[in-house]
Amino acid sequence: MYGSLVTVWTGRRPTIVIGDPKVACDLLDRRSVIYSSRPRFVVMGELFTNNDSLLTMPHGDKWRKTRKNFHMGLHRRACESYKPIQEAESQRLTRDLLVTPEVFGKHLERYASSVMICVAYGRRVDSLEDPIVKKIYDRMAYMSTLNVPGAFWAESFPILKLIPDCLAPWKREVKRRAKDSTEMLSRLALDVRDRMKKGDAPASFTKTLWERREGNPEALSEREIAYATGSLFGAGSDTSSATLMSFFLAMTCFPRVAAEAQEELDRVVGRDRSPTWSDEPNLPYCRAVIKETLRWRPVAVMGGTPHASIKDDQYNGHFIPKGATILGNLWAIHHNEKYFKDSHDFIPERYLGSGKIDRMEPYPHRDGHSAFGWGRRICPGKQLAENSLFITITRVLWAFNISKATDKHGQEITPNIFAYTDGFNSKPQPFQCRIRSRTPGIQQIIEREARLGEQFLDKYECN
């Protein structure tokens, strides 16, 4: 209704909301030198994390250094070293889905948590009741309360953060939780260092950072290592499980897609083994299913943490002032009818160039979606996430038929594809579906491969 750029004023502070992918790419990608900062986060950024978290860190030397550390631990070669973790955990996941399919949501959460903790700290998660997982999720839940608009007057009047602690109970509580959070993240990081000294620390993001510090102690402080790894888990666990939940919802409501993908898997992989990384080049339809999942229901519906401009800019006659908050409305961008006809239908053929759908205006990003963000603030774990989605989604499609559940009268229950949680990160509301193995022979393969996965994961600490 209002065009591709909409300005919302909060007092004298403008927030500019982008609703067109071309505008988002023009500003956030091509002019990323201007739009790579963050708005000021007084409570969550300055008081809770001292802006040591990549999530809230403003543009500057500290951010460039932290970003470099992330790329060092998450570049393509490093992600190759994490593939055995993802493969073993996906084998465990398919076995869990075979045994108790009715709680598939919990299995997806455990899978995503375990992959991220294995990658971050070199230790597995056998249950969501793991005390480390509960503490990390408690920290994430608390952080989400700090970023609610209007929750703290200090966001609108930053001078309030200078009030003495004895006169500001809210500030004492934030600082108390910050101290507990720092101690927890430091203990996890130091535990990896202790295991390195004993010679039994498997490959992990934290291990990579400690090795860099050993070679150059000035390069990284212990606090920087602790917060970098904490940021990695926080950014990757919820988003991965939410994306997989959306995939299950799509397969439930669009059975044609699952049938097409299974035909490709049977032709390329067969039914005597599950898919592996070497199959990826020969599975274009499955790769298109993954892209369409990321487009169809983006987790970060408003494009994730907002960007901020570091100097005045002009765009198509619009003046964008220094310090403006910039939001990429990813829901609007991914459902813009100029680029995606019938955008709420799940159509992987959009990414195949097969001519099965009407030609639309080409999407301006090479991925065909913007699920991982833009510019220099793009998700540093993009490659890791894509690897995890490939091995998991192809194995689930190869192993199971996913269909609508039925009620006590035998009537099919159709989930609502628009029933999603609120907030900057969104996932499907709980829904029912029917998950059944495709053949008895596949059940035996699932069990056998799960045992191999468990043997591999045995070397990862599991408390």
C-alpha positions as a Markdown table, in Angstrom:
| # | Residue | x | y | z |
|---|---|---|---|---|
| 1 | Met | 0.0 | 0.0 | 0.0 |
| 2 | Tyr | 2.7 | 2.5 | 1.0 |
| 3 | Gly | 5.5 | 1.3 | -1.3 |
| 4 | Ser | 8.9 | -0.3 | -0.9 |
| 5 | Leu | 10.2 | 2.2 | 1.7 |
| 6 | Val | 8.1 | 3.0 | 4.8 |
| 7 | Thr | 9.2 | 5.3 | 7.6 |
| 8 | Val | 7.9 | 4.9 | 11.1 |
| 9 | Trp | 8.7 | 7.6 | 13.6 |
| 10 | Thr | 9.3 | 6.9 | 17.3 |
| 11 | Gly | 9.6 | 10.4 | 18.7 |
| 12 | Arg | 12.4 | 12.0 | 16.6 |
| 13 | Arg | 13.9 | 8.6 | 15.6 |
| 14 | Pro | 13.1 | 7.2 | 12.2 |
| 15 | Thr | 12.8 | 3.5 | 11.4 |
| 16 | Ile | 12.8 | 2.7 | 7.7 |
| 17 | Val | 11.1 | -0.5 | 6.7 |
| 18 | Ile | 12.1 | -2.1 | 3.4 |
| 19 | Gly | 9.5 | -4.3 | 1.6 |
| 20 | Asp | 11.1 | -5.0 | -1.8 |
| 21 | Pro | 14.2 | -7.2 | -2.3 |
| 22 | Lys | 15.7 | -4.9 | -4.9 |
| 23 | Val | 15.7 | -2.0 | -2.5 |
| 24 | Ala | 17.1 | -4.3 | 0.3 |
| 25 | Cys | 20.0 | -5.4 | -2.0 |
| 26 | Asp | 20.7 | -1.9 | -3.3 |
| 27 | Leu | 21.0 | -0.5 | 0.3 |
| 28 | Leu | 22.1 | -3.4 | 2.5 |
| 29 | Asp | 24.2 | -5.3 | 0.1 |
| 30 | Arg | 25.6 | -2.8 | -2.4 |
| 31 | Arg | 26.0 | 0.0 | 0.1 |
| 32 | Ser | 26.9 | -2.2 | 3.0 |
| 33 | Val | 29.7 | 0.2 | 4.1 |
| 34 | Ile | 26.9 | 2.6 | 5.1 |
| 35 | Tyr | 24.3 | 0.2 | 6.5 |
| 36 | Ser | 26.4 | -2.3 | 8.5 |
| 37 | Ser | 26.0 | -0.8 | 11.9 |
| 38 | Arg | 23.3 | -1.5 | 14.6 |
| 39 | Pro | 21.0 | 0.9 | 16.4 |
| 40 | Arg | 21.9 | 1.7 | 19.9 |
| 41 | Phe | 20.8 | -1.1 | 22.3 |
| 42 | Val | 21.2 | 0.4 | 25.7 |
| 43 | Val | 19.9 | -2.4 | 27.9 |
| 44 | Met | 20.7 | -5.6 | 26.0 |
| 45 | Gly | 23.8 | -4.2 | 24.3 |
| 46 | Glu | 25.5 | -1.9 | 26.7 |
| 47 | Leu | 24.4 | -3.1 | 30.1 |
| 48 | Phe | 23.9 | -6.8 | 29.5 |
| 49 | Thr | 26.7 | -7.8 | 27.1 |
| 50 | Asn | 28.9 | -4.7 | 27.0 |
| 51 | Asn | 28.3 | -5.0 | 23.2 |
| 52 | Asp | 30.6 | -8.0 | 23.2 |
| 53 | Ser | 27.9 | -10.0 | 21.3 |
| 54 | Leu | 28.0 | -9.8 | 17.5 |
| 55 | Leu | 24.3 | -9.5 | 17.5 |
| 56 | Thr | 24.2 | -5.9 | 18.9 |
| 57 | Met | 27.8 | -4.8 | 18.2 |
| 58 | Pro | 27.9 | -1.5 | 16.4 |
| 59 | His | 30.1 | -0.9 | 13.3 |
| 60 | Gly | 33.8 | -0.3 | 14.2 |
| 61 | Asp | 37.1 | -1.9 | 14.8 |
| 62 | Lys | 35.7 | -4.3 | 17.5 |
| 63 | Trp | 33.0 | -5.5 | 15.1 |
| 64 | Arg | 35.5 | -6.0 | 12.3 |
| 65 | Lys | 37.7 | -8.1 | 14.6 |
| 66 | Thr | 34.8 | -10.2 | 15.9 |
| 67 | Arg | 33.5 | -10.7 | 12.4 |
| 68 | Lys | 36.9 | -11.9 | 11.2 |
| 69 | Asn | 37.0 | -14.4 | 14.1 |
| 70 | Phe | 33.6 | -15.8 | 13.0 |
| 71 | His | 34.7 | -16.2 | 9.4 |
| 72 | Met | 37.9 | -18.0 | 10.6 |
| 73 | Gly | 35.8 | -20.5 | 12.5 |
| 74 | Leu | 33.0 | -20.9 | 10.0 |
| 75 | His | 34.6 | -20.7 | 6.5 |
| 76 | Arg | 33.9 | -23.4 | 4.0 |
| 77 | Arg | 36.8 | -25.6 | 5.0 |
| 78 | Ala | 35.9 | -25.3 | 8.7 |
| 79 | Cys | 32.3 | -26.3 | 7.9 |
| 80 | Glu | 33.6 | -29.4 | 6.1 |
| 81 | Ser | 35.1 | -30.5 | 9.5 |
| 82 | Tyr | 31.7 | -30.2 | 11.1 |
| 83 | Lys | 29.9 | -32.4 | 8.6 |
| 84 | Pro | 30.5 | -35.6 | 10.5 |
| 85 | Ile | 28.7 | -34.1 | 13.5 |
| 86 | Gln | 25.7 | -33.1 | 11.3 |
| 87 | Glu | 25.7 | -36.5 | 9.7 |
| 88 | Ala | 25.7 | -38.4 | 13.0 |
| 89 | Glu | 23.1 | -36.2 | 14.5 |
| 90 | Ser | 20.8 | -36.6 | 11.5 |
| 91 | Gln | 21.1 | -40.3 | 11.8 |
| 92 | Arg | 20.1 | -40.0 | 15.5 |
| 93 | Leu | 17.2 | -37.7 | 14.5 |
| 94 | Thr | 15.7 | -40.1 | 11.9 |
| 95 | Arg | 15.8 | -42.9 | 14.5 |
| 96 | Asp | 14.0 | -40.7 | 17.0 |
| 97 | Leu | 11.4 | -39.8 | 14.4 |
| 98 | Leu | 10.9 | -43.5 | 13.8 |
| 99 | Val | 10.5 | -44.4 | 17.4 |
| 100 | Thr | 8.3 | -41.5 | 18.7 |
| 101 | Pro | 7.1 | -39.5 | 15.7 |
| 102 | Glu | 4.4 | -37.8 | 17.7 |
| 103 | Val | 6.9 | -35.5 | 19.4 |
| 104 | Phe | 8.7 | -34.6 | 16.3 |
| 105 | Gly | 9.0 | -30.9 | 17.4 |
| 106 | Lys | 11.1 | -31.9 | 20.4 |
| 107 | His | 13.3 | -34.1 | 18.3 |
| 108 | Leu | 14.0 | -31.2 | 15.9 |
| 109 | Glu | 14.9 | -28.9 | 18.9 |
| 110 | Arg | 17.2 | -31.5 | 20.4 |
| 111 | Tyr | 18.9 | -32.1 | 17.0 |
| 112 | Ala | 19.5 | -28.4 | 16.3 |
| 113 | Ser | 20.7 | -27.8 | 19.9 |
| 114 | Ser | 23.1 | -30.8 | 19.8 |
| 115 | Val | 24.6 | -29.8 | 16.4 |
| 116 | Met | 25.2 | -26.3 | 17.6 |
| 117 | Ile | 26.7 | -27.3 | 20.9 |
| 118 | Cys | 28.9 | -29.9 | 19.3 |
| 119 | Val | 30.1 | -27.3 | 16.7 |
| 120 | Ala | 30.5 | -24.6 | 19.4 |
| 121 | Tyr | 32.0 | -26.6 | 22.3 |
| 122 | Gly | 32.7 | -30.2 | 21.1 |
| 123 | Arg | 30.1 | -31.8 | 23.3 |
| 124 | Arg | 26.8 | -33.4 | 22.4 |
| 125 | Val | 23.3 | -33.0 | 23.8 |
| 126 | Asp | 21.4 | -36.2 | 24.5 |
| 127 | Ser | 18.3 | -34.5 | 25.9 |
| 128 | Leu | 16.7 | -31.1 | 26.1 |
| 129 | Glu | 16.9 | -31.6 | 29.8 |
| 130 | Asp | 20.7 | -31.3 | 29.6 |
| 131 | Pro | 21.5 | -28.6 | 32.3 |
| 132 | Ile | 23.8 | -26.7 | 29.8 |
| 133 | Val | 21.1 | -26.5 | 27.2 |
| 134 | Lys | 18.6 | -25.3 | 29.8 |
| 135 | Lys | 21.0 | -22.6 | 31.0 |
| 136 | Ile | 21.7 | -21.4 | 27.5 |
| 137 | Tyr | 18.1 | -21.3 | 26.5 |
| 138 | Asp | 17.3 | -19.4 | 29.8 |
| 139 | Arg | 19.9 | -16.8 | 28.8 |
| 140 | Met | 18.4 | -16.5 | 25.3 |
| 141 | Ala | 14.9 | -16.2 | 26.7 |
| 142 | Tyr | 16.0 | -13.4 | 29.1 |
| 143 | Met | 17.8 | -11.6 | 26.3 |
| 144 | Ser | 14.6 | -11.6 | 24.3 |
| 145 | Thr | 12.8 | -9.7 | 27.1 |
| 146 | Leu | 15.5 | -7.0 | 27.0 |
| 147 | Asn | 14.7 | -6.2 | 23.4 |
| 148 | Val | 11.0 | -5.7 | 23.7 |
| 149 | Pro | 10.1 | -2.1 | 22.5 |
| 150 | Gly | 8.9 | 0.0 | 25.4 |
| 151 | Ala | 10.1 | -2.5 | 28.1 |
| 152 | Phe | 12.8 | -0.1 | 29.4 |
| 153 | Trp | 12.7 | 3.7 | 29.5 |
| 154 | Ala | 16.4 | 3.7 | 29.1 |
| 155 | Glu | 16.1 | 2.8 | 25.4 |
| 156 | Ser | 14.2 | 6.0 | 24.8 |
| 157 | Phe | 16.2 | 8.0 | 27.4 |
| 158 | Pro | 19.8 | 6.5 | 27.5 |
| 159 | Ile | 20.8 | 8.9 | 30.3 |
| 160 | Leu | 18.8 | 6.7 | 32.6 |
| 161 | Lys | 21.5 | 4.0 | 32.4 |
| 162 | Leu | 23.7 | 6.3 | 34.5 |
| 163 | Ile | 21.3 | 6.2 | 37.5 |
| 164 | Pro | 23.2 | 4.6 | 40.4 |
| 165 | Asp | 22.4 | 0.9 | 40.8 |
| 166 | Cys | 21.0 | 1.4 | 44.3 |
| 167 | Leu | 18.2 | 3.6 | 42.9 |
| 168 | Ala | 17.4 | 1.4 | 39.9 |
| 169 | Pro | 16.3 | -2.2 | 40.7 |
| 170 | Trp | 15.8 | -2.9 | 37.0 |
| 171 | Lys | 19.5 | -2.1 | 36.4 |
| 172 | Arg | 20.7 | -4.2 | 39.3 |
| 173 | Glu | 18.8 | -7.2 | 37.9 |
| 174 | Val | 20.2 | -6.8 | 34.3 |
| 175 | Lys | 23.7 | -6.5 | 35.7 |
| 176 | Arg | 23.2 | -9.5 | 37.9 |
| 177 | Arg | 22.0 | -11.6 | 35.0 |
| 178 | Ala | 24.9 | -10.3 | 32.9 |
| 179 | Lys | 27.4 | -11.5 | 35.5 |
| 180 | Asp | 25.8 | -15.0 | 35.6 |
| 181 | Ser | 25.7 | -15.1 | 31.8 |
| 182 | Thr | 29.4 | -14.2 | 31.5 |
| 183 | Glu | 30.4 | -16.8 | 34.1 |
| 184 | Met | 28.5 | -19.5 | 32.3 |
| 185 | Leu | 29.9 | -18.7 | 28.8 |
| 186 | Ser | 33.4 | -18.4 | 30.3 |
| 187 | Arg | 33.1 | -21.8 | 32.0 |
| 188 | Leu | 32.1 | -23.5 | 28.7 |
| 189 | Ala | 35.0 | -21.9 | 26.8 |
| 190 | Leu | 37.5 | -22.8 | 29.5 |
| 191 | Asp | 36.3 | -26.3 | 29.6 |
| 192 | Val | 37.3 | -26.6 | 25.9 |
| 193 | Arg | 40.7 | -25.3 | 26.7 |
| 194 | Asp | 41.1 | -27.8 | 29.5 |
| 195 | Arg | 40.2 | -30.6 | 27.2 |
| 196 | Met | 42.7 | -29.3 | 24.7 |
| 197 | Lys | 45.4 | -29.6 | 27.3 |
| 198 | Lys | 44.4 | -33.2 | 27.9 |
| 199 | Gly | 44.5 | -33.9 | 24.1 |
| 200 | Asp | 40.9 | -35.1 | 23.9 |
| 201 | Ala | 39.1 | -32.0 | 22.5 |
| 202 | Pro | 37.4 | -32.7 | 19.1 |
| 203 | Ala | 37.1 | -30.0 | 16.5 |
| 204 | Ser | 34.9 | -27.1 | 17.5 |
| 205 | Phe | 34.5 | -23.4 | 17.0 |
| 206 | Thr | 35.9 | -22.6 | 20.5 |
| 207 | Lys | 38.9 | -24.9 | 19.9 |
| 208 | Thr | 39.7 | -22.9 | 16.7 |
| 209 | Leu | 39.6 | -19.6 | 18.7 |
| 210 | Trp | 41.8 | -21.0 | 21.5 |
| 211 | Glu | 44.3 | -22.2 | 18.9 |
| 212 | Arg | 44.4 | -18.7 | 17.4 |
| 213 | Arg | 45.0 | -17.2 | 20.9 |
| 214 | Glu | 47.8 | -19.6 | 21.6 |
| 215 | Gly | 49.6 | -18.4 | 18.4 |
| 216 | Asn | 48.9 | -14.7 | 19.2 |
| 217 | Pro | 47.7 | -13.9 | 22.8 |
| 218 | Glu | 46.9 | -10.3 | 21.7 |
| 219 | Ala | 44.5 | -11.4 | 19.1 |
| 220 | Leu | 41.7 | -12.6 | 21.4 |
| 221 | Ser | 40.8 | -12.2 | 25.0 |
| 222 | Glu | 39.1 | -14.9 | 27.1 |
| 223 | Arg | 35.9 | -12.8 | 27.2 |
| 224 | Glu | 35.9 | -12.4 | 23.4 |
| 225 | Ile | 36.2 | -16.2 | 22.9 |
| 226 | Ala | 33.4 | -16.8 | 25.4 |
| 227 | Tyr | 31.0 | -14.3 | 23.8 |
| 228 | Ala | 31.8 | -15.2 | 20.2 |
| 229 | Thr | 30.8 | -18.9 | 20.9 |
| 230 | Gly | 27.8 | -17.8 | 22.9 |
| 231 | Ser | 26.6 | -15.7 | 19.9 |
| 232 | Leu | 27.1 | -18.7 | 17.6 |
| 233 | Phe | 24.8 | -21.0 | 19.6 |
| 234 | Gly | 22.2 | -18.3 | 20.1 |
| 235 | Ala | 22.0 | -17.5 | 16.4 |
| 236 | Gly | 21.9 | -21.1 | 15.1 |
| 237 | Ser | 19.9 | -23.3 | 17.4 |
| 238 | Asp | 16.4 | -21.7 | 17.4 |
| 239 | Thr | 16.6 | -20.7 | 13.7 |
| 240 | Ser | 17.5 | -24.2 | 12.5 |
| 241 | Ser | 14.8 | -26.0 | 14.5 |
| 242 | Ala | 12.2 | -23.4 | 13.4 |
| 243 | Thr | 13.2 | -23.8 | 9.7 |
| 244 | Leu | 12.9 | -27.6 | 10.0 |
| 245 | Met | 9.4 | -27.2 | 11.6 |
| 246 | Ser | 8.4 | -25.1 | 8.6 |
| 247 | Phe | 9.6 | -27.9 | 6.3 |
| 248 | Phe | 7.5 | -30.5 | 8.1 |
| 249 | Leu | 4.5 | -28.1 | 7.9 |
| 250 | Ala | 5.1 | -27.7 | 4.2 |
| 251 | Met | 5.4 | -31.4 | 3.5 |
| 252 | Thr | 2.2 | -32.0 | 5.5 |
| 253 | Cys | 0.2 | -29.4 | 3.5 |
| 254 | Phe | 1.8 | -29.8 | 0.0 |
| 255 | Pro | 2.2 | -33.6 | -0.5 |
| 256 | Arg | 3.0 | -33.3 | -4.2 |
| 257 | Val | 6.3 | -31.8 | -3.3 |
| 258 | Ala | 7.4 | -34.6 | -1.0 |
| 259 | Ala | 6.4 | -37.2 | -3.7 |
| 260 | Glu | 8.5 | -35.3 | -6.3 |
| 261 | Ala | 11.5 | -35.2 | -4.0 |
| 262 | Gln | 11.2 | -38.9 | -3.1 |
| 263 | Glu | 11.1 | -39.8 | -6.8 |
| 264 | Glu | 14.4 | -38.0 | -7.2 |
| 265 | Leu | 15.9 | -39.6 | -4.1 |
| 266 | Asp | 14.9 | -43.1 | -5.1 |
| 267 | Arg | 16.4 | -42.5 | -8.6 |
| 268 | Val | 19.7 | -41.1 | -7.3 |
| 269 | Val | 20.2 | -42.7 | -3.9 |
| 270 | Gly | 18.0 | -45.8 | -4.0 |
| 271 | Arg | 16.6 | -47.5 | -0.9 |
| 272 | Asp | 19.6 | -49.4 | 0.3 |
| 273 | Arg | 21.2 | -46.4 | 2.0 |
| 274 | Ser | 20.4 | -42.9 | 3.1 |
| 275 | Pro | 21.6 | -39.7 | 1.2 |
| 276 | Thr | 25.1 | -38.5 | 1.8 |
| 277 | Trp | 27.0 | -35.3 | 0.9 |
| 278 | Ser | 28.2 | -36.8 | -2.4 |
| 279 | Asp | 24.6 | -37.0 | -3.6 |
| 280 | Glu | 24.0 | -33.3 | -3.3 |
| 281 | Pro | 25.0 | -32.3 | -6.9 |
| 282 | Asn | 22.6 | -34.9 | -8.3 |
| 283 | Leu | 19.6 | -33.8 | -6.1 |
| 284 | Pro | 18.5 | -30.4 | -7.7 |
| 285 | Tyr | 14.8 | -30.8 | -6.7 |
| 286 | Cys | 15.8 | -31.5 | -3.0 |
| 287 | Arg | 18.0 | -28.4 | -3.1 |
| 288 | Ala | 15.1 | -26.4 | -4.4 |
| 289 | Val | 12.9 | -27.7 | -1.6 |
| 290 | Ile | 15.4 | -26.3 | 0.9 |
| 291 | Lys | 15.5 | -22.9 | -0.8 |
| 292 | Glu | 11.8 | -22.8 | -1.0 |
| 293 | Thr | 11.5 | -23.6 | 2.8 |
| 294 | Leu | 13.8 | -20.7 | 3.6 |
| 295 | Arg | 11.8 | -18.4 | 1.3 |
| 296 | Trp | 8.3 | -19.6 | 2.2 |
| 297 | Arg | 8.4 | -19.1 | 5.9 |
| 298 | Pro | 11.5 | -17.1 | 7.0 |
| 299 | Val | 12.4 | -17.4 | 10.6 |
| 300 | Ala | 13.5 | -13.7 | 10.9 |
| 301 | Val | 10.3 | -12.2 | 9.7 |
| 302 | Met | 11.6 | -8.7 | 10.0 |
| 303 | Gly | 15.1 | -9.5 | 8.7 |
| 304 | Gly | 16.7 | -10.2 | 12.0 |
| 305 | Thr | 18.4 | -7.6 | 14.2 |
| 306 | Pro | 17.9 | -4.1 | 12.6 |
| 307 | His | 20.7 | -2.4 | 10.7 |
| 308 | Ala | 21.6 | 1.3 | 11.2 |
| 309 | Ser | 23.1 | 3.9 | 8.8 |
| 310 | Ile | 26.5 | 5.4 | 9.8 |
| 311 | Lys | 26.1 | 8.5 | 7.5 |
| 312 | Asp | 23.4 | 10.4 | 5.6 |
| 313 | Asp | 22.3 | 8.8 | 2.3 |
| 314 | Gln | 20.0 | 9.4 | -0.7 |
| 315 | Tyr | 18.0 | 6.6 | -2.5 |
| 316 | Asn | 15.6 | 7.2 | -5.3 |
| 317 | Gly | 14.7 | 10.7 | -4.0 |
| 318 | His | 14.5 | 9.5 | -0.4 |
| 319 | Phe | 16.7 | 11.0 | 2.3 |
| 320 | Ile | 18.0 | 8.5 | 4.8 |
| 321 | Pro | 19.6 | 10.2 | 7.8 |
| 322 | Lys | 22.6 | 9.1 | 9.7 |
| 323 | Gly | 21.6 | 6.9 | 12.7 |
| 324 | Ala | 18.3 | 5.7 | 11.1 |
| 325 | Thr | 17.2 | 2.2 | 12.0 |
| 326 | Ile | 16.7 | 0.0 | 8.9 |
| 327 | Leu | 14.5 | -3.1 | 8.8 |
| 328 | Gly | 14.3 | -5.6 | 5.9 |
| 329 | Asn | 10.7 | -6.8 | 6.2 |
| 330 | Leu | 11.6 | -10.3 | 5.1 |
| 331 | Trp | 8.0 | -11.5 | 5.2 |
| 332 | Ala | 7.0 | -8.8 | 2.7 |
| 333 | Ile | 10.1 | -9.3 | 0.7 |
| 334 | His | 9.7 | -13.1 | 0.4 |
| 335 | His | 6.0 | -12.7 | -0.5 |
| 336 | Asn | 6.4 | -9.8 | -2.9 |
| 337 | Glu | 4.2 | -10.9 | -5.8 |
| 338 | Lys | 6.5 | -9.2 | -8.4 |
| 339 | Tyr | 9.0 | -11.9 | -7.6 |
| 340 | Phe | 7.0 | -14.8 | -6.3 |
| 341 | Lys | 3.6 | -15.6 | -7.8 |
| 342 | Asp | 1.2 | -17.5 | -5.4 |
| 343 | Ser | 3.8 | -16.8 | -2.8 |
| 344 | His | 2.1 | -18.7 | 0.0 |
| 345 | Asp | 2.1 | -21.9 | -2.1 |
| 346 | Phe | 5.1 | -24.1 | -1.7 |
| 347 | Ile | 6.6 | -24.4 | -5.2 |
| 348 | Pro | 10.3 | -25.6 | -5.4 |
| 349 | Glu | 10.1 | -25.2 | -9.1 |
| 350 | Arg | 10.7 | -21.5 | -8.6 |
| 351 | Tyr | 14.4 | -22.5 | -8.3 |
| 352 | Leu | 14.7 | -24.9 | -11.1 |
| 353 | Gly | 14.1 | -22.7 | -14.1 |
| 354 | Ser | 11.9 | -25.5 | -15.5 |
| 355 | Gly | 9.2 | -23.3 | -17.0 |
| 356 | Lys | 6.5 | -24.9 | -14.8 |
| 357 | Ile | 5.7 | -21.5 | -13.2 |
| 358 | Asp | 5.2 | -18.1 | -14.9 |
| 359 | Arg | 8.3 | -16.0 | -15.4 |
| 360 | Met | 8.5 | -13.4 | -12.7 |
| 361 | Glu | 10.9 | -10.5 | -12.1 |
| 362 | Pro | 14.3 | -12.2 | -11.2 |
| 363 | Tyr | 15.2 | -12.1 | -7.6 |
| 364 | Pro | 18.2 | -9.8 | -7.1 |
| 365 | His | 20.2 | -12.1 | -4.8 |
| 366 | Arg | 22.0 | -15.2 | -6.2 |
| 367 | Asp | 20.4 | -17.4 | -3.5 |
| 368 | Gly | 16.9 | -16.6 | -4.7 |
| 369 | His | 16.0 | -15.6 | -1.1 |
| 370 | Ser | 17.4 | -13.4 | 1.7 |
| 371 | Ala | 16.9 | -15.8 | 4.7 |
| 372 | Phe | 20.4 | -15.2 | 6.0 |
| 373 | Gly | 20.3 | -11.4 | 5.8 |
| 374 | Trp | 22.3 | -8.9 | 3.8 |
| 375 | Gly | 25.7 | -7.3 | 3.3 |
| 376 | Arg | 28.3 | -7.5 | 6.0 |
| 377 | Arg | 25.7 | -8.4 | 8.5 |
| 378 | Ile | 24.8 | -11.6 | 6.7 |
| 379 | Cys | 24.6 | -14.7 | 9.0 |
| 380 | Pro | 28.2 | -15.9 | 9.4 |
| 381 | Gly | 26.9 | -19.4 | 9.9 |
| 382 | Lys | 25.1 | -19.6 | 6.5 |
| 383 | Gln | 27.3 | -22.4 | 5.2 |
| 384 | Leu | 26.9 | -24.4 | 8.4 |
| 385 | Ala | 23.1 | -24.0 | 8.3 |
| 386 | Glu | 22.8 | -24.9 | 4.7 |
| 387 | Asn | 24.8 | -28.1 | 5.3 |
| 388 | Ser | 22.6 | -29.0 | 8.2 |
| 389 | Leu | 19.4 | -28.4 | 6.3 |
| 390 | Phe | 20.6 | -30.5 | 3.4 |
| 391 | Ile | 21.6 | -33.7 | 5.3 |
| 392 | Thr | 18.5 | -33.5 | 7.5 |
| 393 | Ile | 15.8 | -32.7 | 5.0 |
| 394 | Thr | 17.0 | -35.2 | 2.4 |
| 395 | Arg | 17.2 | -38.0 | 5.0 |
| 396 | Val | 13.8 | -37.2 | 6.3 |
| 397 | Leu | 12.3 | -37.3 | 2.8 |
| 398 | Trp | 14.2 | -40.5 | 2.0 |
| 399 | Ala | 13.0 | -42.2 | 5.2 |
| 400 | Phe | 9.5 | -41.0 | 5.8 |
| 401 | Asn | 6.1 | -40.2 | 4.4 |
| 402 | Ile | 4.7 | -37.1 | 6.1 |
| 403 | Ser | 1.0 | -36.6 | 5.8 |
| 404 | Lys | -2.0 | -35.0 | 7.6 |
| 405 | Ala | -3.0 | -36.5 | 10.9 |
| 406 | Thr | -6.6 | -37.6 | 11.5 |
| 407 | Asp | -9.0 | -37.0 | 14.3 |
| 408 | Lys | -11.0 | -39.6 | 16.2 |
| 409 | His | -13.6 | -39.7 | 13.4 |
| 410 | Gly | -10.9 | -40.4 | 10.8 |
| 411 | Gln | -11.1 | -36.9 | 9.3 |
| 412 | Glu | -7.9 | -35.3 | 8.1 |
| 413 | Ile | -6.6 | -32.4 | 10.2 |
| 414 | Thr | -5.3 | -29.6 | 8.0 |
| 415 | Pro | -2.8 | -27.4 | 9.8 |
| 416 | Asn | -3.0 | -23.6 | 9.4 |
| 417 | Ile | 0.0 | -22.5 | 7.3 |
| 418 | Phe | -0.3 | -19.0 | 8.8 |
| 419 | Ala | -0.4 | -20.1 | 12.5 |
| 420 | Tyr | 3.1 | -18.8 | 13.6 |
| 421 | Thr | 4.5 | -17.4 | 16.8 |
| 422 | Asp | 5.0 | -13.7 | 17.2 |
| 423 | Gly | 8.3 | -11.9 | 17.6 |
| 424 | Phe | 11.3 | -11.1 | 15.5 |
| 425 | Asn | 12.0 | -14.9 | 15.2 |
| 426 | Ser | 8.9 | -16.9 | 14.3 |
| 427 | Lys | 8.1 | -20.6 | 14.1 |
| 428 | Pro | 5.0 | -22.7 | 13.5 |
| 429 | Gln | 2.5 | -23.0 | 16.3 |
| 430 | Pro | 2.3 | -26.6 | 17.4 |
| 431 | Phe | 0.6 | -28.8 | 14.8 |
| 432 | Gln | -0.1 | -32.5 | 14.2 |
| 433 | Cys | 1.1 | -34.6 | 11.3 |
| 434 | Arg | 1.6 | -38.3 | 10.5 |
| 435 | Ile | 5.1 | -39.5 | 10.1 |
| 436 | Arg | 5.6 | -43.1 | 8.9 |
| 437 | Ser | 8.6 | -44.9 | 7.5 |
| 438 | Arg | 8.3 | -45.6 | 3.8 |
| 439 | Thr | 9.2 | -49.3 | 3.9 |
| 440 | Pro | 10.1 | -51.9 | 6.5 |
| 441 | Gly | 13.6 | -52.2 | 4.9 |
| 442 | Ile | 14.1 | -48.5 | 5.5 |
| 443 | Gln | 13.4 | -49.0 | 9.2 |
| 444 | Gln | 16.3 | -51.4 | 9.4 |
| 445 | Ile | 18.7 | -49.0 | 7.6 |
| 446 | Ile | 17.6 | -46.2 | 10.0 |
| 447 | Glu | 18.4 | -48.4 | 13.0 |
| 448 | Arg | 21.7 | -49.5 | 11.6 |
| 449 | Glu | 22.9 | -46.0 | 10.7 |
| 450 | Ala | 21.7 | -44.6 | 14.0 |
| 451 | Arg | 24.0 | -47.0 | 15.8 |
| 452 | Leu | 26.9 | -45.8 | 13.6 |
| 453 | Gly | 26.0 | -42.2 | 14.5 |
| 454 | Glu | 26.0 | -43.0 | 18.2 |
| 455 | Gln | 29.4 | -44.6 | 17.9 |
| 456 | Phe | 30.8 | -41.5 | 16.3 |
| 457 | Leu | 29.2 | -39.2 | 18.9 |
| 458 | Asp | 30.6 | -41.3 | 21.8 |
| 459 | Lys | 33.8 | -39.2 | 21.6 |
| 460 | Tyr | 31.9 | -36.1 | 22.4 |
| 461 | Glu | 31.3 | -35.3 | 26.0 |
| 462 | Cys | 27.7 | -35.9 | 27.1 |
| 463 | Asn | 26.8 | -34.9 | 30.6 |
